[in-house]
Every structure is written in C-alpha cells, then in structure tokens.
Amino acid sequence: MAMDRPDIPLNALRVFEVAVRQGSFTRAAVELRVTQAAVSHQIARLEDLLGTALLLRTPGGLVPTDEGRMLFPVLEQGFDAMARALDRIAGRHHIEVLKVGVVTTFALGWLMPRLPAFTRAHPRIDLRISTNNNRVEILREGLDMAIRFGSGLWTGIAAEPLVEAPLAPLCAPGLAARLKSPADLARAPLLRSHRSDEWPRWFAAAGHPCPPLTGPVFDSSIALADLAAESAGVALLPVPMFARQIAAGTLVQPFAVELPAGRYYLTYPADRALTPEMTCFAAWLKAEALNGE
C-alpha cells in the first residue's frame, strides 16, 4: 500500500537527494547548511522507515544501493518540479535555469561564439555554464547536462553526438613554413598531451615513424594551442575547436592528414526525464552542429 502523504518524510528525502548528488555527507551538510551528524541522522531515519539501506560508504565516496538508485531520480525530478512551481508562484515564471558542464576546449572553441544566438532565441532560459577538463559528474556537481569528449560510451549516461574532432598538427606560421613533409616534424618540438598514443597514431596515419617524444606533458588543449601559437612547438589538436585561430592565421595546419579521435557529446543521466529547457538546448545544439558540418 502506498505511504500516506502526510507521513512522507520530506526533509529526510531532501537530505538523501543532496547526499547522492554531492557524494559525501560532508559536502551535503555544506549545501544544506546543517551539521554532518544531522545529515547522517536523517539518512538513518529514512533507511529505518523504509527498512533497507540506501547508501554505502566507500573510499571513493557515497554509493547508492539498488534501492537508492531507484529512489534518487524520482526525488531529483520531484524537487526540481516543486522548485519550478514555487518560482512561478513567486513571479519568476519567465526564467528557467539550465546548468551545463562543458569541457573547456569545446566551450571556448565552439560553444561560446554561438551562445549569444541561443540567448536571443530563448530569453526565458537562464543558461549557466561551468567548464571542466572532461572529468565531470553530472549528479554530484548539480548539473542538468554536460558536454564531453570521448566515444559516447559512459555507464548510465545518455549521449547525443554533436561535433567530430579529428586531430592534426597545428603550429605558428613561421614554423609551418619550414615543414614540407611529415618527416620534417622530427626536427621540430612536438608538444605532448596526456594522451600519449596520439602522436604515434598520427604518424602511423601519415605513413612515417614517430620520432622520440620528450618534454613536458599538458592536460589542456587550450594550453597546447597557446604554446603552439607562440612558436614553442607543434601541437596535435582537434582542428574544429581552433577554426577561429586558423582563420586568423595565428595557427596553421601544415599537413592535411587528420586522425579520427572521437566526438563531443551532449550527455545526461539515462534515467533522467528531460525538462523542456533540456530538450530545447539539445535541439539547438544538434541544429548548430549540423549547420557547422
């Protein structure tokens, strides 16, 4: 039999929803502005009421049990719906907040130049962007969606393809003038990313052996592009993300060979029901990506 509505433990359910999102009792306590002991007490109360464990403590943080995973999306959607209703009653019905995490390379190289058009077309959506280095946890970070780079295969995540990002060598014009064939790259500084297989794979695609790779390793394509533009070396970069620099002449692509490396995807939890704002943003992104091809 369904639980009587007057007996629904709303405070404990809210604490559980925040704890799952934050991944720890400590961070949940900070968001809720209560003590960690209060958070733990509310979770224990809820588990006792339901007669089952909802959260497990692990070295990596809190992990929901099967029952917790079943309960969380229902609560998340319910609290979001209540927040929207309260906003409307309070007279803020004309604005809906959409929180999106975006890998920095995509944000600067593709998304940001297009955002003014989105804002003009959808003034009722308050789009809030946070950037990351492609490591993002949508639920824990309180996001609605995230744009990330990869294969599109993430456990429990729905992924809609956006933009392909083949890799090619990019460098300053002066250095590019000295590169007549891929073999000439053996005499140029090759800037390295944390993905150590990229240069060997590109040289294999170009039909040349990869020279020894030395020097510092960078985890940011933006940093690699800045160094390449300053003539510090040749960087292997996702060409579409640096189209403006190529058009401006600050970066040059000396060789046509490009290495398929993956794609940028719009992602969100597979069990999350899309809000109208999420659907709108997804449709706009896919249309922009299609128009850009």
Buried (B, 14 or more C-beta within 10 A) or exposed (E): EEEEEEEEBEEBBBBBBBBBBBBBBEBBBBBBEBEBEBBBBBBEBBBEEBEEEBBEEEEEBBEBBEBBBEBBBEBBBBBBEEEBEEBEEEEEEEEBBBBBBBBBBBBBBBBEEBEEEBEEEBEEBBBEBBBBEBEBBBBBBBBBBBBBBBEBEBEEBBBBEBBBBBBBBBBBEEBBEEBEEBBBBEEBBBBBBEEEEBBEBBBEBBEBEBBEEEEEEBEBBBBBBBBBBEEBBBBBBBBBBBBEBBEEEBBBBBBEBBBEBBBBBBBBBEBBEBBEBBEBBBEBBBEBBEEEE
